[in-house]
Amino acid sequence: MRDRAALASEFLNGTDWRGARREMLAGDASNRRYDRVFHPQTGQSAVLMDADPAKGEDVRPFTRIARHLSSQGLSAPRILAEDAGRGFLLLEDLGDALFARVVLAEPGLEEMLYTAATDVLSALHRASLPAELAEYDPALMTRMAALAHDWYLRGTHGADVTAKSAFSATFEPILQQMDGTADVLIQRDYHAENLLWLPDRQGVARVGLLDFQDAMAGHRAYDLVSLLQDARRDVPPEIETTMIAHYIYENDMDPTAFEAAYAILGTQRNLRILGVFARLSMHFGKPHYVDLIPRVWDHLIRDLDHPALSPVRSMIVDVLPEPDQNVLQRLKDQCGTVPTL
Protein backbone atom coordinates (compact mmCIF):
# COMPACT_ATOMS: atom_id res chain seq x y z
CA MET A 1 0.00 0.00 0.00
CA ARG A 2 1.36 3.44 -0.94
CA ASP A 3 2.08 5.80 1.92
CA ARG A 4 0.01 8.92 2.56
CA ALA A 5 2.82 11.31 1.65
CA ALA A 6 3.05 9.85 -1.86
CA LEU A 7 -0.73 9.94 -2.27
CA ALA A 8 -0.81 13.56 -1.07
CA SER A 9 1.80 14.52 -3.67
CA GLU A 10 -0.21 12.75 -6.35
CA PHE A 11 -3.33 14.64 -5.26
CA LEU A 12 -1.58 18.02 -5.38
CA ASN A 13 0.00 17.20 -8.73
CA GLY A 14 -3.48 16.81 -10.16
CA THR A 15 -4.33 20.40 -9.23
CA ASP A 16 -2.94 23.85 -10.00
CA TRP A 17 -0.67 23.35 -6.98
CA ARG A 18 1.66 20.82 -8.60
CA GLY A 19 5.08 20.96 -6.93
CA ALA A 20 3.81 22.92 -3.93
CA ARG A 21 6.06 23.02 -0.89
CA ARG A 22 4.47 21.49 2.22
CA GLU A 23 4.94 22.28 5.91
CA MET A 24 3.31 20.42 8.78
CA LEU A 25 0.61 22.64 10.22
CA ALA A 26 -1.26 20.59 12.81
CA GLY A 27 -2.78 17.33 13.91
CA ASP A 28 -5.86 17.05 16.08
CA ALA A 29 -7.67 14.65 18.39
CA SER A 30 -8.79 12.64 15.35
CA ASN A 31 -6.67 10.92 12.71
CA ARG A 32 -6.60 13.98 10.45
CA ARG A 33 -3.39 15.78 9.54
CA TYR A 34 -3.02 19.29 8.14
CA ASP A 35 -0.20 20.74 6.04
CA ARG A 36 0.23 24.30 4.84
CA VAL A 37 1.20 24.25 1.16
CA PHE A 38 2.78 27.04 -0.88
CA HIS A 39 2.11 27.53 -4.57
CA PRO A 40 5.40 27.17 -6.49
CA GLN A 41 4.74 30.21 -8.71
CA THR A 42 2.68 32.65 -6.65
CA GLY A 43 3.74 31.70 -3.13
CA GLN A 44 0.07 31.74 -2.12
CA SER A 45 -0.75 29.36 0.73
CA ALA A 46 -3.50 26.81 1.16
CA VAL A 47 -4.20 24.01 3.63
CA LEU A 48 -4.02 20.33 2.78
CA MET A 49 -6.27 18.10 4.87
CA ASP A 50 -5.23 14.45 4.99
CA ALA A 51 -8.08 12.34 6.37
CA ASP A 52 -7.19 8.71 5.77
CA PRO A 53 -10.30 6.59 5.05
CA ALA A 54 -8.38 3.54 6.30
CA LYS A 55 -8.43 5.15 9.75
CA GLY A 56 -12.16 5.80 9.65
CA GLU A 57 -11.97 9.37 8.33
CA ASP A 58 -14.35 10.79 5.72
CA VAL A 59 -14.00 14.26 4.17
CA ARG A 60 -17.52 14.35 2.72
CA PRO A 61 -19.25 15.64 5.87
CA PHE A 62 -16.69 18.46 6.00
CA THR A 63 -17.29 19.52 2.41
CA ARG A 64 -21.06 19.34 2.79
CA ILE A 65 -21.12 21.47 5.94
CA ALA A 66 -18.47 23.87 4.63
CA ARG A 67 -20.59 24.64 1.60
CA HIS A 68 -23.68 25.12 3.75
CA LEU A 69 -21.88 27.52 6.09
CA SER A 70 -20.48 29.49 3.16
CA SER A 71 -23.95 29.76 1.64
CA GLN A 72 -25.03 31.60 4.80
CA GLY A 73 -22.27 34.18 4.46
CA LEU A 74 -20.05 32.55 7.10
CA SER A 75 -16.31 32.04 6.73
CA ALA A 76 -15.78 28.33 6.30
CA PRO A 77 -12.69 27.56 4.20
CA ARG A 78 -13.36 27.48 0.46
CA ILE A 79 -12.72 24.05 -1.07
CA LEU A 80 -10.07 24.43 -3.77
CA ALA A 81 -9.74 20.74 -4.70
CA GLU A 82 -10.96 17.43 -3.33
CA ASP A 83 -10.46 13.69 -3.56
CA ALA A 84 -13.08 12.20 -1.28
CA GLY A 85 -12.16 8.61 -2.14
CA ARG A 86 -8.58 8.99 -0.91
CA GLY A 87 -9.39 11.49 1.83
CA PHE A 88 -7.69 14.69 0.64
CA LEU A 89 -8.93 18.28 0.56
CA LEU A 90 -7.16 21.45 -0.49
CA LEU A 91 -8.67 24.33 1.43
CA GLU A 92 -8.51 28.10 1.58
CA ASP A 93 -5.93 29.17 4.17
CA LEU A 94 -7.71 31.34 6.73
CA GLY A 95 -4.46 32.07 8.57
CA ASP A 96 -3.21 31.47 12.09
CA ALA A 97 -5.12 34.06 14.12
CA LEU A 98 -6.92 31.58 16.35
CA PHE A 99 -9.10 33.29 18.95
CA ALA A 100 -7.03 31.71 21.72
CA ARG A 101 -3.84 33.25 20.32
CA VAL A 102 -5.38 36.65 19.62
CA VAL A 103 -6.79 36.97 23.12
CA LEU A 104 -3.47 35.92 24.64
CA ALA A 105 -1.67 38.64 22.67
CA GLU A 106 -4.39 41.29 23.00
CA PRO A 107 -6.61 40.63 26.05
CA GLY A 108 -8.59 43.80 25.39
CA LEU A 109 -10.15 42.17 22.32
CA GLU A 110 -11.64 39.25 24.23
CA GLU A 111 -15.19 40.53 24.66
CA MET A 112 -15.35 41.74 21.07
CA LEU A 113 -14.23 38.36 19.75
CA TYR A 114 -16.69 36.44 21.88
CA THR A 115 -19.49 38.77 20.84
CA ALA A 116 -18.60 38.14 17.19
CA ALA A 117 -18.58 34.37 17.78
CA THR A 118 -21.96 34.55 19.51
CA ASP A 119 -23.35 36.58 16.61
CA VAL A 120 -22.19 33.84 14.22
CA LEU A 121 -24.38 31.39 16.14
CA SER A 122 -27.35 33.75 15.94
CA ALA A 123 -26.89 34.06 12.17
CA LEU A 124 -26.47 30.31 11.71
CA HIS A 125 -29.50 29.54 13.85
CA ARG A 126 -31.71 31.70 11.65
CA ALA A 127 -30.81 29.54 8.63
CA SER A 128 -32.64 26.43 7.59
CA LEU A 129 -31.06 23.07 8.32
CA PRO A 130 -29.16 21.35 5.51
CA ALA A 131 -30.60 18.10 4.25
CA GLU A 132 -29.60 14.75 5.71
CA LEU A 133 -28.32 16.12 9.00
CA ALA A 134 -28.49 13.55 11.80
CA GLU A 135 -30.12 14.59 15.08
CA TYR A 136 -28.23 14.85 18.33
CA ASP A 137 -31.19 13.44 20.20
CA PRO A 138 -31.60 12.64 23.93
CA ALA A 139 -30.76 8.95 23.50
CA LEU A 140 -27.50 9.70 21.69
CA MET A 141 -26.60 12.52 24.06
CA THR A 142 -27.11 10.18 27.00
CA ARG A 143 -24.81 7.58 25.49
CA MET A 144 -22.19 10.26 24.87
CA ALA A 145 -22.48 11.56 28.45
CA ALA A 146 -22.00 8.01 29.73
CA LEU A 147 -18.50 8.02 28.23
CA ALA A 148 -17.56 9.53 31.58
CA HIS A 149 -18.42 6.16 33.13
CA ASP A 150 -16.97 4.11 30.28
CA TRP A 151 -13.55 5.74 30.36
CA TYR A 152 -13.02 8.31 33.13
CA LEU A 153 -14.55 6.22 35.91
CA ARG A 154 -13.15 2.97 34.54
CA GLY A 155 -9.66 4.46 34.34
CA THR A 156 -9.70 5.85 37.87
CA HIS A 157 -11.86 3.60 40.07
CA GLY A 158 -13.03 0.79 37.81
CA ALA A 159 -16.20 0.28 35.80
CA ASP A 160 -19.57 0.43 37.57
CA VAL A 161 -22.30 -0.84 35.27
CA THR A 162 -25.04 -0.27 37.85
CA ALA A 163 -24.08 3.35 38.38
CA LYS A 164 -23.93 3.96 34.64
CA SER A 165 -27.38 2.43 34.10
CA ALA A 166 -28.92 4.46 36.92
CA PHE A 167 -27.39 7.65 35.58
CA SER A 168 -28.57 7.01 32.03
CA ALA A 169 -32.11 6.18 33.14
CA THR A 170 -32.32 9.46 35.05
CA PHE A 171 -30.46 11.75 32.67
CA GLU A 172 -32.24 10.91 29.42
CA PRO A 173 -35.67 12.13 30.69
CA ILE A 174 -34.04 15.43 31.72
CA LEU A 175 -32.82 15.86 28.15
CA GLN A 176 -36.22 14.88 26.79
CA GLN A 177 -37.98 17.50 28.93
CA MET A 178 -35.55 20.27 27.99
CA ASP A 179 -37.15 23.25 26.34
CA GLY A 180 -36.53 23.47 22.60
CA THR A 181 -35.92 20.98 19.81
CA ALA A 182 -33.08 19.92 17.55
CA ASP A 183 -33.85 22.72 15.12
CA VAL A 184 -30.44 24.24 14.35
CA LEU A 185 -27.08 23.09 13.02
CA ILE A 186 -24.62 22.54 15.86
CA GLN A 187 -20.92 22.35 15.00
CA ARG A 188 -20.11 20.55 18.29
CA ASP A 189 -16.53 21.82 18.62
CA TYR A 190 -17.14 25.55 18.57
CA HIS A 191 -14.39 27.05 20.73
CA ALA A 192 -11.42 29.42 20.73
CA GLU A 193 -8.96 26.99 19.10
CA ASN A 194 -11.34 26.32 16.19
CA LEU A 195 -12.20 29.96 15.48
CA LEU A 196 -10.04 32.38 13.51
CA TRP A 197 -10.15 36.17 13.66
CA LEU A 198 -10.45 37.72 10.18
CA PRO A 199 -10.65 41.47 10.88
CA ASP A 200 -10.45 42.44 7.20
CA ARG A 201 -13.87 40.87 6.60
CA GLN A 202 -17.22 42.28 7.64
CA GLY A 203 -19.88 41.24 10.16
CA VAL A 204 -20.20 37.56 10.94
CA ALA A 205 -17.68 36.75 8.18
CA ARG A 206 -14.94 38.05 10.53
CA VAL A 207 -15.01 34.67 12.31
CA GLY A 208 -13.30 31.85 10.46
CA LEU A 209 -14.75 28.40 11.15
CA LEU A 210 -12.86 25.12 11.49
CA ASP A 211 -13.55 21.53 12.58
CA PHE A 212 -17.28 21.36 11.90
CA GLN A 213 -17.43 18.01 10.08
CA ASP A 214 -19.25 16.37 13.00
CA ALA A 215 -22.15 18.83 12.77
CA MET A 216 -25.61 17.58 13.65
CA ALA A 217 -29.09 18.97 14.23
CA GLY A 218 -29.29 20.01 17.87
CA HIS A 219 -30.38 22.50 20.48
CA ARG A 220 -29.40 26.12 19.93
CA ALA A 221 -27.70 26.36 23.35
CA TYR A 222 -25.21 23.59 22.55
CA ASP A 223 -22.58 25.53 20.61
CA LEU A 224 -22.86 28.45 23.00
CA VAL A 225 -21.90 26.07 25.82
CA SER A 226 -19.03 24.81 23.67
CA LEU A 227 -17.81 28.38 23.17
CA LEU A 228 -18.18 29.62 26.73
CA GLN A 229 -17.30 26.47 28.71
CA ASP A 230 -14.08 25.90 26.80
CA ALA A 231 -12.09 22.83 27.86
CA ARG A 232 -8.85 24.44 26.72
CA ARG A 233 -8.95 27.96 28.15
CA ASP A 234 -10.60 29.89 30.96
CA VAL A 235 -13.39 32.15 29.70
CA PRO A 236 -14.01 34.92 32.28
CA PRO A 237 -17.34 34.36 34.07
CA GLU A 238 -18.50 37.88 33.20
CA ILE A 239 -18.02 37.15 29.49
CA GLU A 240 -19.97 33.90 29.80
CA THR A 241 -22.83 35.72 31.53
CA THR A 242 -22.78 38.59 29.03
CA MET A 243 -22.76 36.31 25.98
CA ILE A 244 -25.66 34.19 27.28
CA ALA A 245 -27.67 37.38 27.83
CA HIS A 246 -26.64 38.69 24.40
CA TYR A 247 -27.77 35.52 22.65
CA ILE A 248 -31.06 35.45 24.57
CA TYR A 249 -31.77 39.08 23.63
CA GLU A 250 -30.77 38.75 19.95
CA ASN A 251 -32.92 35.64 19.49
CA ASP A 252 -35.85 36.59 21.73
CA MET A 253 -35.46 33.50 23.91
CA ASP A 254 -37.17 32.81 27.23
CA PRO A 255 -34.32 33.37 29.72
CA THR A 256 -35.45 30.80 32.29
CA ALA A 257 -35.90 27.99 29.78
CA PHE A 258 -32.75 28.84 27.86
CA GLU A 259 -30.55 29.00 30.95
CA ALA A 260 -31.89 25.63 32.11
CA ALA A 261 -31.12 24.12 28.70
CA TYR A 262 -27.64 25.68 28.81
CA ALA A 263 -26.90 23.98 32.15
CA ILE A 264 -28.32 20.63 31.01
CA LEU A 265 -26.32 20.67 27.79
CA GLY A 266 -23.26 21.86 29.68
CA THR A 267 -23.59 18.82 31.93
CA GLN A 268 -23.98 16.51 28.95
CA ARG A 269 -21.06 18.03 27.07
CA ASN A 270 -18.67 18.11 30.03
CA LEU A 271 -19.41 14.50 30.96
CA ARG A 272 -18.72 13.48 27.37
CA ILE A 273 -15.43 15.41 27.37
CA LEU A 274 -14.31 13.73 30.61
CA GLY A 275 -14.76 10.40 28.89
CA VAL A 276 -13.18 11.51 25.63
CA PHE A 277 -10.09 12.97 27.29
CA ALA A 278 -9.61 9.84 29.42
CA ARG A 279 -9.97 7.71 26.28
CA LEU A 280 -7.48 9.86 24.37
CA SER A 281 -4.90 9.02 27.03
CA MET A 282 -5.78 5.41 27.81
CA HIS A 283 -6.55 4.21 24.29
CA PHE A 284 -4.90 6.64 21.87
CA GLY A 285 -1.75 7.41 23.88
CA LYS A 286 -2.31 11.18 24.16
CA PRO A 287 -1.80 11.92 27.88
CA HIS A 288 -1.69 15.72 27.53
CA TYR A 289 -5.48 15.77 27.31
CA VAL A 290 -5.61 14.60 30.93
CA ASP A 291 -4.21 17.97 32.02
CA LEU A 292 -7.40 19.64 30.73
CA ILE A 293 -9.73 17.51 32.86
CA PRO A 294 -9.79 19.73 36.00
CA ARG A 295 -11.18 22.66 34.02
CA VAL A 296 -13.87 20.41 32.51
CA TRP A 297 -14.74 19.16 35.98
CA ASP A 298 -15.14 22.72 37.27
CA HIS A 299 -17.55 23.49 34.43
CA LEU A 300 -19.50 20.33 35.22
CA ILE A 301 -19.86 21.11 38.92
CA ARG A 302 -21.08 24.62 38.13
CA ASP A 303 -23.67 23.30 35.67
CA LEU A 304 -24.90 20.79 38.25
CA ASP A 305 -25.83 23.65 40.58
CA HIS A 306 -28.82 24.43 38.35
CA PRO A 307 -32.09 23.03 39.80
CA ALA A 308 -32.85 21.25 36.51
CA LEU A 309 -29.97 18.88 37.28
CA SER A 310 -30.97 18.05 40.86
CA PRO A 311 -32.30 14.55 39.98
CA VAL A 312 -28.90 13.49 38.63
CA ARG A 313 -26.43 15.58 40.61
CA SER A 314 -25.63 13.03 43.32
CA MET A 315 -25.36 10.26 40.71
CA ILE A 316 -22.47 12.21 39.21
CA VAL A 317 -20.60 13.75 42.14
CA ASP A 318 -20.94 10.69 44.38
CA VAL A 319 -19.72 8.29 41.68
CA LEU A 320 -17.22 10.12 39.50
CA PRO A 321 -14.04 11.05 41.39
CA GLU A 322 -12.88 14.64 41.62
CA PRO A 323 -9.77 14.91 39.41
CA ASP A 324 -7.03 15.38 41.99
CA GLN A 325 -3.40 14.64 41.13
CA ASN A 326 -3.71 10.96 42.03
CA VAL A 327 -6.70 10.52 39.75
CA LEU A 328 -5.00 12.32 36.87
CA GLN A 329 -1.85 10.28 37.31
CA ARG A 330 -3.80 7.03 37.13
CA LEU A 331 -5.16 8.08 33.75
CA LYS A 332 -1.68 8.94 32.52
CA ASP A 333 -0.20 5.72 33.87
CA GLN A 334 -2.54 3.79 31.54
CA CYS A 335 -1.50 5.82 28.50
CA GLY A 336 -1.96 3.77 25.35
CA THR A 337 -2.55 0.53 27.26
CA VAL A 338 -6.32 0.01 26.82
CA PRO A 339 -7.10 -1.38 23.35
CA THR A 340 -10.90 -1.20 23.54
CA LEU A 341 -13.85 -1.40 25.90
C-alpha positions as CSV (number, residue, x, y, z in Angstrom):
1,M,0.0,0.0,0.0
2,R,1.4,3.4,-0.9
3,D,2.1,5.8,1.9
4,R,0.0,8.9,2.6
5,A,2.8,11.3,1.6
6,A,3.0,9.8,-1.9
7,L,-0.7,9.9,-2.3
8,A,-0.8,13.6,-1.1
9,S,1.8,14.5,-3.7
10,E,-0.2,12.8,-6.4
11,F,-3.3,14.6,-5.3
12,L,-1.6,18.0,-5.4
13,N,0.0,17.2,-8.7
14,G,-3.5,16.8,-10.2
15,T,-4.3,20.4,-9.2
16,D,-2.9,23.8,-10.0
17,W,-0.7,23.4,-7.0
18,R,1.7,20.8,-8.6
19,G,5.1,21.0,-6.9
20,A,3.8,22.9,-3.9
21,R,6.1,23.0,-0.9
22,R,4.5,21.5,2.2
23,E,4.9,22.3,5.9
24,M,3.3,20.4,8.8
25,L,0.6,22.6,10.2
26,A,-1.3,20.6,12.8
27,G,-2.8,17.3,13.9
28,D,-5.9,17.1,16.1
29,A,-7.7,14.7,18.4
30,S,-8.8,12.6,15.4
31,N,-6.7,10.9,12.7
32,R,-6.6,14.0,10.4
33,R,-3.4,15.8,9.5
34,Y,-3.0,19.3,8.1
35,D,-0.2,20.7,6.0
36,R,0.2,24.3,4.8
37,V,1.2,24.2,1.2
38,F,2.8,27.0,-0.9
39,H,2.1,27.5,-4.6
40,P,5.4,27.2,-6.5
41,Q,4.7,30.2,-8.7
42,T,2.7,32.6,-6.7
43,G,3.7,31.7,-3.1
44,Q,0.1,31.7,-2.1
45,S,-0.7,29.4,0.7
46,A,-3.5,26.8,1.2
47,V,-4.2,24.0,3.6
48,L,-4.0,20.3,2.8
49,M,-6.3,18.1,4.9
50,D,-5.2,14.4,5.0
51,A,-8.1,12.3,6.4
52,D,-7.2,8.7,5.8
53,P,-10.3,6.6,5.1
54,A,-8.4,3.5,6.3
55,K,-8.4,5.1,9.7
56,G,-12.2,5.8,9.7
57,E,-12.0,9.4,8.3
58,D,-14.3,10.8,5.7
59,V,-14.0,14.3,4.2
60,R,-17.5,14.3,2.7
61,P,-19.2,15.6,5.9
62,F,-16.7,18.5,6.0
63,T,-17.3,19.5,2.4
64,R,-21.1,19.3,2.8
65,I,-21.1,21.5,5.9
66,A,-18.5,23.9,4.6
67,R,-20.6,24.6,1.6
68,H,-23.7,25.1,3.7
69,L,-21.9,27.5,6.1
70,S,-20.5,29.5,3.2
71,S,-23.9,29.8,1.6
72,Q,-25.0,31.6,4.8
73,G,-22.3,34.2,4.5
74,L,-20.1,32.5,7.1
75,S,-16.3,32.0,6.7
76,A,-15.8,28.3,6.3
77,P,-12.7,27.6,4.2
78,R,-13.4,27.5,0.5
79,I,-12.7,24.1,-1.1
80,L,-10.1,24.4,-3.8
81,A,-9.7,20.7,-4.7
82,E,-11.0,17.4,-3.3
83,D,-10.5,13.7,-3.6
84,A,-13.1,12.2,-1.3
85,G,-12.2,8.6,-2.1
86,R,-8.6,9.0,-0.9
87,G,-9.4,11.5,1.8
88,F,-7.7,14.7,0.6
89,L,-8.9,18.3,0.6
90,L,-7.2,21.4,-0.5
91,L,-8.7,24.3,1.4
92,E,-8.5,28.1,1.6
93,D,-5.9,29.2,4.2
94,L,-7.7,31.3,6.7
95,G,-4.5,32.1,8.6
96,D,-3.2,31.5,12.1
97,A,-5.1,34.1,14.1
98,L,-6.9,31.6,16.4
99,F,-9.1,33.3,18.9
100,A,-7.0,31.7,21.7
101,R,-3.8,33.3,20.3
102,V,-5.4,36.7,19.6
103,V,-6.8,37.0,23.1
104,L,-3.5,35.9,24.6
105,A,-1.7,38.6,22.7
106,E,-4.4,41.3,23.0
107,P,-6.6,40.6,26.0
108,G,-8.6,43.8,25.4
109,L,-10.2,42.2,22.3
110,E,-11.6,39.2,24.2
111,E,-15.2,40.5,24.7
112,M,-15.4,41.7,21.1
113,L,-14.2,38.4,19.7
114,Y,-16.7,36.4,21.9
115,T,-19.5,38.8,20.8
116,A,-18.6,38.1,17.2
117,A,-18.6,34.4,17.8
118,T,-22.0,34.6,19.5
119,D,-23.3,36.6,16.6
120,V,-22.2,33.8,14.2
121,L,-24.4,31.4,16.1
122,S,-27.3,33.8,15.9
123,A,-26.9,34.1,12.2
124,L,-26.5,30.3,11.7
125,H,-29.5,29.5,13.8
126,R,-31.7,31.7,11.6
127,A,-30.8,29.5,8.6
128,S,-32.6,26.4,7.6
129,L,-31.1,23.1,8.3
130,P,-29.2,21.4,5.5
131,A,-30.6,18.1,4.2
132,E,-29.6,14.7,5.7
133,L,-28.3,16.1,9.0
134,A,-28.5,13.5,11.8
135,E,-30.1,14.6,15.1
136,Y,-28.2,14.8,18.3
137,D,-31.2,13.4,20.2
138,P,-31.6,12.6,23.9
139,A,-30.8,9.0,23.5
140,L,-27.5,9.7,21.7
141,M,-26.6,12.5,24.1
142,T,-27.1,10.2,27.0
143,R,-24.8,7.6,25.5
144,M,-22.2,10.3,24.9
145,A,-22.5,11.6,28.4
146,A,-22.0,8.0,29.7
147,L,-18.5,8.0,28.2
148,A,-17.6,9.5,31.6
149,H,-18.4,6.2,33.1
150,D,-17.0,4.1,30.3
151,W,-13.6,5.7,30.4
152,Y,-13.0,8.3,33.1
153,L,-14.5,6.2,35.9
154,R,-13.1,3.0,34.5
155,G,-9.7,4.5,34.3
156,T,-9.7,5.9,37.9
157,H,-11.9,3.6,40.1
158,G,-13.0,0.8,37.8
159,A,-16.2,0.3,35.8
160,D,-19.6,0.4,37.6
161,V,-22.3,-0.8,35.3
162,T,-25.0,-0.3,37.9
163,A,-24.1,3.4,38.4
164,K,-23.9,4.0,34.6
165,S,-27.4,2.4,34.1
166,A,-28.9,4.5,36.9
167,F,-27.4,7.7,35.6
168,S,-28.6,7.0,32.0
169,A,-32.1,6.2,33.1
170,T,-32.3,9.5,35.1
171,F,-30.5,11.8,32.7
172,E,-32.2,10.9,29.4
173,P,-35.7,12.1,30.7
174,I,-34.0,15.4,31.7
175,L,-32.8,15.9,28.2
176,Q,-36.2,14.9,26.8
177,Q,-38.0,17.5,28.9
178,M,-35.5,20.3,28.0
179,D,-37.2,23.2,26.3
180,G,-36.5,23.5,22.6
181,T,-35.9,21.0,19.8
182,A,-33.1,19.9,17.5
183,D,-33.9,22.7,15.1
184,V,-30.4,24.2,14.3
185,L,-27.1,23.1,13.0
186,I,-24.6,22.5,15.9
187,Q,-20.9,22.4,15.0
188,R,-20.1,20.5,18.3
189,D,-16.5,21.8,18.6
190,Y,-17.1,25.6,18.6
191,H,-14.4,27.0,20.7
192,A,-11.4,29.4,20.7
193,E,-9.0,27.0,19.1
194,N,-11.3,26.3,16.2
195,L,-12.2,30.0,15.5
196,L,-10.0,32.4,13.5
197,W,-10.1,36.2,13.7
198,L,-10.4,37.7,10.2
199,P,-10.7,41.5,10.9
200,D,-10.4,42.4,7.2
201,R,-13.9,40.9,6.6
202,Q,-17.2,42.3,7.6
203,G,-19.9,41.2,10.2
204,V,-20.2,37.6,10.9
205,A,-17.7,36.8,8.2
206,R,-14.9,38.1,10.5
207,V,-15.0,34.7,12.3
208,G,-13.3,31.8,10.5
209,L,-14.8,28.4,11.2
210,L,-12.9,25.1,11.5
211,D,-13.6,21.5,12.6
212,F,-17.3,21.4,11.9
213,Q,-17.4,18.0,10.1
214,D,-19.2,16.4,13.0
215,A,-22.2,18.8,12.8
216,M,-25.6,17.6,13.7
217,A,-29.1,19.0,14.2
218,G,-29.3,20.0,17.9
219,H,-30.4,22.5,20.5
220,R,-29.4,26.1,19.9
221,A,-27.7,26.4,23.3
222,Y,-25.2,23.6,22.6
223,D,-22.6,25.5,20.6
224,L,-22.9,28.5,23.0
225,V,-21.9,26.1,25.8
226,S,-19.0,24.8,23.7
227,L,-17.8,28.4,23.2
228,L,-18.2,29.6,26.7
229,Q,-17.3,26.5,28.7
230,D,-14.1,25.9,26.8
231,A,-12.1,22.8,27.9
232,R,-8.9,24.4,26.7
233,R,-8.9,28.0,28.2
234,D,-10.6,29.9,31.0
235,V,-13.4,32.1,29.7
236,P,-14.0,34.9,32.3
237,P,-17.3,34.4,34.1
238,E,-18.5,37.9,33.2
239,I,-18.0,37.2,29.5
240,E,-20.0,33.9,29.8
241,T,-22.8,35.7,31.5
242,T,-22.8,38.6,29.0
243,M,-22.8,36.3,26.0
244,I,-25.7,34.2,27.3
245,A,-27.7,37.4,27.8
246,H,-26.6,38.7,24.4
247,Y,-27.8,35.5,22.6
248,I,-31.1,35.4,24.6
249,Y,-31.8,39.1,23.6
250,E,-30.8,38.8,20.0
251,N,-32.9,35.6,19.5
252,D,-35.9,36.6,21.7
253,M,-35.5,33.5,23.9
254,D,-37.2,32.8,27.2
255,P,-34.3,33.4,29.7
256,T,-35.5,30.8,32.3
257,A,-35.9,28.0,29.8
258,F,-32.7,28.8,27.9
259,E,-30.5,29.0,31.0
260,A,-31.9,25.6,32.1
261,A,-31.1,24.1,28.7
262,Y,-27.6,25.7,28.8
263,A,-26.9,24.0,32.1
264,I,-28.3,20.6,31.0
265,L,-26.3,20.7,27.8
266,G,-23.3,21.9,29.7
267,T,-23.6,18.8,31.9
268,Q,-24.0,16.5,29.0
269,R,-21.1,18.0,27.1
270,N,-18.7,18.1,30.0
271,L,-19.4,14.5,31.0
272,R,-18.7,13.5,27.4
273,I,-15.4,15.4,27.4
274,L,-14.3,13.7,30.6
275,G,-14.8,10.4,28.9
276,V,-13.2,11.5,25.6
277,F,-10.1,13.0,27.3
278,A,-9.6,9.8,29.4
279,R,-10.0,7.7,26.3
280,L,-7.5,9.9,24.4
281,S,-4.9,9.0,27.0
282,M,-5.8,5.4,27.8
283,H,-6.5,4.2,24.3
284,F,-4.9,6.6,21.9
285,G,-1.7,7.4,23.9
286,K,-2.3,11.2,24.2
287,P,-1.8,11.9,27.9
288,H,-1.7,15.7,27.5
289,Y,-5.5,15.8,27.3
290,V,-5.6,14.6,30.9
291,D,-4.2,18.0,32.0
292,L,-7.4,19.6,30.7
293,I,-9.7,17.5,32.9
294,P,-9.8,19.7,36.0
295,R,-11.2,22.7,34.0
296,V,-13.9,20.4,32.5
297,W,-14.7,19.2,36.0
298,D,-15.1,22.7,37.3
299,H,-17.5,23.5,34.4
300,L,-19.5,20.3,35.2
301,I,-19.9,21.1,38.9
302,R,-21.1,24.6,38.1
303,D,-23.7,23.3,35.7
304,L,-24.9,20.8,38.2
305,D,-25.8,23.7,40.6
306,H,-28.8,24.4,38.4
307,P,-32.1,23.0,39.8
308,A,-32.8,21.3,36.5
309,L,-30.0,18.9,37.3
310,S,-31.0,18.1,40.9
311,P,-32.3,14.6,40.0
312,V,-28.9,13.5,38.6
313,R,-26.4,15.6,40.6
314,S,-25.6,13.0,43.3
315,M,-25.4,10.3,40.7
316,I,-22.5,12.2,39.2
317,V,-20.6,13.8,42.1
318,D,-20.9,10.7,44.4
319,V,-19.7,8.3,41.7
320,L,-17.2,10.1,39.5
321,P,-14.0,11.0,41.4
322,E,-12.9,14.6,41.6
323,P,-9.8,14.9,39.4
324,D,-7.0,15.4,42.0
325,Q,-3.4,14.6,41.1
326,N,-3.7,11.0,42.0
327,V,-6.7,10.5,39.7
328,L,-5.0,12.3,36.9
329,Q,-1.8,10.3,37.3
330,R,-3.8,7.0,37.1
331,L,-5.2,8.1,33.7
332,K,-1.7,8.9,32.5
333,D,-0.2,5.7,33.9
334,Q,-2.5,3.8,31.5
335,C,-1.5,5.8,28.5
336,G,-2.0,3.8,25.4
337,T,-2.6,0.5,27.3
338,V,-6.3,0.0,26.8
339,P,-7.1,-1.4,23.3
340,T,-10.9,-1.2,23.5
341,L,-13.9,-1.4,25.9
